[in-house]
Structures are given as C-alpha cells and as structure tokens.
C-alpha cells in the first residue's frame, strides 16, 4: 500500500516533466517565471550539452568549459526575469555563453595566433553548416569519421578568436547569420566577413591534412 501511495505522489511531477518536454522554450521560460522550478531543469537539459560543445570548441579546454557552462546557468537563473520573451531563448543563452568564452580567452594572456594563409576555400554564403553524419556510411567508415571530426576540432582551435567563434556558431552549431549577429553583438556584414575569412583559413589549414 505504501508503495502504491508513493507512485501516486510521483505522478503529478512526472506529468509536469512530460508536459514541459513537449513545450517550446518560450513556454518553459514562462512556466519557470510562474513558479514551476522543474522548468529550469528542463532548460538545463536542453542546452547543457550544446553549450558545452560550443564553449569547448571556442576555448579548447574541456574542464574549463564545464565550469563556464555552470556559470551560464547560474546567470540564466539569476537574470531570466530580465529576458525579453519576444526574443529567442536560445539566442540569449548562447550570448551569455559567448561572452563568458570571450572573457576566458581574454584573460589567458596568450600571444595572437598566426594570421591567415592564402585563400583556398570556396564556401558560398548560403552553404549549409558542416555535416559529419552520413546515413549511408558503412561501419568500417566510423574510424574515418572520428578521425575527420578530431581533425576539424584541431583546425578550429587554430583559428583566431573572433573568426573561430563565428565559424563554430555557423558551421558546427548551425546558427543563422541573424542569430550569430545577435549572439556576438556584430552587424551582419561583420559576421559574414569574419565567417568568410574563417572558412578560408580553415580550408588552408585542413586541406594538406586530408587524404
């Protein structure tokens, strides 16, 4: 009987979690601001892995990236009441992550990375972000895909900070140019210019390493 009572007590919470999973970001934010604490956990679950990948690719230090993701959510929790709900939550949370990553790089006192080599890339502005997954790939292609992914990560780490950030947001995160402009607080022209240079630099670095 006691076990049945416990299961019954858990049902409302489970139902709330299920409802939150089915709602968009805006509705989950509204639920949290309305006093539903579980809504914040839903936001964390949706974004923690994506933000970890973004920050790690930007700063190149996984342990520090994990710390910064925690800081992102601390700031979200403290300031979510200021969030403009006419805007996209994803853009806002990526902006916070972007600023923390930039501050981390600024505080490292590193020497500037080398400038670009000769233009070799030929991306078009409307090209889709880089794709790693191939649904037609055979099991014996897995090693090659893993090797390619590692090579891409190493190459991205060699890009200068501002170009690395827009490259990661566009090519690895799949953000639109407008979202990148909002996240980085740059105009569209600057975003496209930096992305073009980042793509060319990326191609110059990675081309000799690909069979």
N, C-alpha and C positions, 0 to 999 in steps of 0.2 A: 504493500500500500504506500509506504513512504517513497519507494522508487517511482511509482506512478505519479505521486504528488510532485516530485522533483521534475519529472518530464513535463508535466503540465505547466509548472512555473517557468520552464525554459522556453516554452512555445512562443509566447509573445516576443521575446528577444530575438529568437530565430526568424520569426516572421518579419520583424523590423529590418533585420540584416538583409533578408532576401529582397524586401521592398527597396531598400537603399541600393542594392546591387543593380536593380533594374532601372534606376533613375539616372538622369544625366547629371553632370557636375553641378549645374545651377540649382537643381532641386536638392541635391545633397548638401550644398552650402546653406541653402535656405533652412533645411531641416536642422543643421547644426546650430545656426543662429537662433532657431526657435527652441533650442534647449535639448536637442537629441544628441547626446555625446557620442553615440555609436556612429554618427555620420562622419565625425572627424576620422575615425579609424578607417572608414570606407575610403576617404580621400587619400589617406596614407597608403593603403593597399593598392590603390590605383596608380599612384605616382612614384612610390619609393624606388622601385627598380629602374624605371625610366630616368628618374633624376640622378640616380647613382651612376648609370651608364653615361649620361650627359656630362656630369661633373668629372668623372674619372677620365673620360676622353679629353676633357678640356685641360685638366691639371696633371694627369699622368701619375697620380698617387692614389691607389685604391683605398688605403686606410684613411687618409685624409678626406677622400671623397665621401666615405661613410659618415665621418664626423660632420661634414658640411651638409649632408642630406638631413641629419638630425637637426642641425641648425635651421635648415629651411623650414622644417615642420614646426619648430619652436616659434619661428617668426610668423608662420601662417596662423598658428593657434592664437598668438597674441594680437595679430592685426587683421584678422579676417573680417572683423566688423567694419573695417575701412574699405574692404574690397568693393569695387564698383560692379554690381551684379549685371550691368548691361554689357560687360566685357566677358571674355572667355577666362575661366578659372585657370586653364592650362597655360595661357599666356602669362598670367600673373605669377603663377608658381615657378615657371621657367625663368621669369625675370629675376625673381629672388635668387634662384639658383645661379643664374648667370652672374649676378653682382657678387655673390659670395665667391664664386670661382675666380672672377677677375681680381678681387681683393687678395685672395690667396696667392695668385701669381705675382701680383704687385709687391707682396710682402717677402717674396723669396730672394730678392736682390740678385736675380740671375742676369747674366750677360745676354744682350739681344741675340736671338737666333739668326742664323745666316739668311741673307735675302734670297730672292727667287733666282732660279736659273732661267735659261731660255724657254720661251713658251712652247709647250709641246701638247697641251691638252686641247680638246676640241669639243667641249661641252656646249650645248645650246641652253639659253636661259630657261627654256621651258622643259628641259630634260627632267625626268623623274629622278628622285634620290637613288643612291647606290642600292642595289639589291644583292643580298648574299644568298638568299634561299632559292633553290631550283627544284621545283616539284618533280622534274623528270630525272633528277640525279640518281645514279646508282649508289649502293652502299659503299663501293670502292672509291667514290668521289669524296667521301667525307673528310679524308685526310687533306685533300687538296683544298676543300672549302675552309677547313680550320686554319690551314697554312695561310690562305688568302686573307682571312679575317685578321689574323695576327699581323700580317704584313701591312694591312690597311691601318690597324691601330698604331703600329710603329711609325708609319709615314705621317699620319695625322699629328702625332706628338711632335714632329719636327717642324710643323707649320708655325709661323709667328702667331702670337696670342689672338689678335683681332681676327685674323683670317681663319685660324683654327676654329674659333667659336662659331662663325657663320657657316663654315664647312660642316661642322658636326651637326648644327641645327638643321641644315638643309639636307645634306647627303646621308646622314646617319639617323636623324630623328624625323625627317620628312616634313619639317615645318614649312609653311608657305612663306613667301617673301614678306608679306604683310606681318605675319606673326614674328618673324625674325626681326623686322624693323621695330616692333613694339618691345620685344624682349631685350634687344641690345640698345634701344633708345637711339637708333640711327634712322636717317631717311632711306627710302627705297633705293635711291641712286647709290648711296654709300654701301648698302647691303649688297647690291648687285656687283658693284665694283670690287668689293672685298671678296665676294664669292668667286668671281671670275679669276682673280689673282690666286686665290686659294686653290682652285681647281687646276690652274696651270702649274702651280708649284707642286701640288700633289702628283700630277701626271709626270712631271720632270723627275721627281724623287723615286716614284714606284716603277716607272717604265723599265729601267735597267734590271730590276729585280724579278720581273715576271718572265717566265719561260715563254 
